[in-house]
Amino acid sequence: QVQLVESGGGLVQPGGSLRLSCAASGTASSIMGWYRQAPGKQREFVALIFTGGRTTYPDSVKGRFTISRDIAKNTVYLQMDSLKPEDTAVYYCRDSIRNLWGQGTQVTVSS
């Protein structure tokens, strides 16, 4: 079974940037996404990418976050710029076709 492993989280100051990676152990599906969950809140959608490169984002991250994929490497990325304290959460990668989740990576935005 395909497994997803996220990396790239950490502590960053407000206004800073981070790039998350999600490596699939096999061929990633045609629809891959990023989600996040802050303490005491429900998991929420952050970004989605389709085969062909079409992407979609919620208004809360649009213009600041960019999802991309390297098909040859079976890896999906989330470039996060202009980070805000409210972006603090555990970020999860999801294979939307297989409904598989990674273990998550912590992102903390704080001065």
N, C-alpha and C positions, 0 to 999 in steps of 0.2 A: 504494500500500500504506500502511496506517495505520502511523504512527510514534508512539513513546511518548517523552516527554521529562520526566525527573525534575528537580526543583529543591527547594531548601530545606535541603539538608544544611549542615553546618558543625561548629564546635567548641563544645561546651557543657560546663558543669561537672556533676558528678554531682548528681542531684536536679533538674536542669533539664529544659526542654521544647524540642521542635522540632516543626514541622509540615512534612512533605514533601508535595509535589504531583507528580502525574503527569498531564500533559496529552496527550491523544490527538489526532492530526491529523485523525482522522475519528471516526466513531461508535465509542465503546468497546464492547466485548463485554459480555455479560450477567454474566460472571464475571471479575473483576479481582482481582489480588493483589499483595502486597508480599513480597519475599524479601530476604535479606541474606547477605553472605559476608564473614567475617572473614579476616584473613591466615592462610594455612595450613590453613583449614578449608573444608568443603564448603558450598555454598550451601544455606540453610535457609529454610523457610517461616515467614513472620511474620504475615500476615493475609490474609483472603480475604473478598470481598463479592459477593453474588449479587443479581440483579435482585429487587427487593422489599425489599432491605435486610438480609437475613440475613447475619450475619458469623460468622467462626470464627477462632480464634487458638490458638497453642500455649501451653502452661502458662507458658513462660518470659516471655511478654509480656502474658498475660491480666490485665486490670485496670489496665494501664499504657498500652497502645497502643489506639488506636481508628481503624478504617478507615471512610471515608465516601466518598460520591461525589456529584458534581453532574452529573446527566445532561445538563442543558442546556449545560453548559460542557465536556462530555466529559472531565471531570477527576476523578481519584481522589486522596484525601488520606490521609495517615497521621499522626495526632496522637500524638506520643510524649511521655509524661510520666514523671516519676520515673526519669529515665535513669540507667543504671549504666555503669561502664566496660566491662562485658562486652557492652554494646549496640554498641560500636564496630565498624563494618563499612561496606562499601559496600552501599547499599540499592538494590534494583532493583524496578521496576514490571513487572508481567507481564499481558498479555492472555491469559487462560487458554484461550479458545476458539481464537484464531488462533496461539497459542504464540509471541507476540511479546514481546521484552524491550526495555526502555529501556537507556540507556547507564550508568545508575547514578549515585548521588550519595553522597559520603562523609559519614559521621556519625562524629565523634570525641567521646567522652565522657571528659574528663580534667580534673583540677584543675591 
